[in-house]
Amino acid sequence: MRIGIIDAELLGRDKHRFPNLVCEKISAYWKGKGAKVVLLYDYKELWKYDHVYISKVFTDTPCPQKLYDETWLEKHPKIHIGGTGFYFNKAPNLPDEIEHHMPDYHLYDDWIEDNVRKAEESAKLNGKPFNKNSYMIQFKEYLDYSIGFLTRGCFRKCGFCVNKKYDHVFKHSPLEEFYDPTRKKICMLDDNFLGCPHWKEMLNELISTGKQFKFKQGLDERLLTEEKCEMLFNSKYDGDFTFAFDKIEDYKLINSKLELIAKYKKNKSVKFYVLVGFDSTDAKDIENAFVRIELLLRYGCLPYIMRFQNKNETPWKDSKYRTLYVALARWCNQPSIVKKMSFRQFCEANQALKKTKDGTLCSTMKAMVDFEKEYPEIAKKFFDVRMEEHRKITEER
Ligand code: SF4
């Protein structure tokens, strides 16, 4: 039996670097049955395989149009497609025997080796040095982590989220189902881990492995308590603690949770996703983004701008403030910049790089100047806010 597996993101997104867990589980399942499993690098010659599985996570990942055609798929019953990239929030579940299978953490080994070989050859050809260690960093999620879901589901039903299938958080896989002790770290893909009534026992189990771990999709800060903060911030957490501040209506609640986080975070890095362009793409939306960013900077937390898009629309791109959205994301999403510069300083630095003699404004600077002319009060309040100064004030309290 020959099984072909396609990770659509691997083929459709150049910079994508995260293993597809479904592909890894399907691979392990079929290898367990003695099949020859091949990770495919294109959509050609699929007929060579007894079954081909194509998994796609993001709706905007390019892949052949015929895969969206039910009639075509009916005629090709050995091609199986799945994932939120095809079905958005209606993606069917995997059969239990695959869903609860230990993933094949070696599915991508040959692909990684190929990449290393090509990069080495290209460096040689161009007479450049090749630093394998720094090159390999991009593959760390494939090589260093055990990956899985301890829980599934979420009860919040946010309008912009694909996760609407369930209305509560429940235990999904025991840790041993996907934990490989030979791997350095553990990565959870849970949607709302802290919303599960069993969070404490599972967190204790994670901590007792002695490994570094992270929740890739972030954690729900609205559910933080003293006990949760104490356990999380004293654990061997891997990288930034990630939360989300999506709605301005949560301002008071988030403010109180930031007070709590401040008690425990010490010098640990805390990042918040800041959703923009969902409720609207007007000046109010821009102001709401700045209000949230200001609060986060005040507590020494990093804002990360997420511009809303779904499979059919990317509203911020049609906005009058399109360039401002880009500038905002470029300012916030580079920690070394947002830690040191205000929004105005960032735009001015862009302008300085442009070095125009006739005084033409670069697009970033123009977006800022135009908005400031239109809404001087918003600009006055937020364009000069700096994390460093905020931090001094907070530390002096
Ligand atoms: S809290 Fe997170 S996982 Fe839950 S619905 Fe909202 S965005 Fe989705």
Boltz pocket constraint, residues with backbone or C-beta under 6 A from the ligand:
constraints:
  - pocket:
      binder: B
      contacts: [[A, 154], [A, 155], [A, 156], [A, 157], [A, 158], [A, 161], [A, 162], [A, 163], [A, 191], [A, 192], [A, 220]]
      max_distance: 6.0
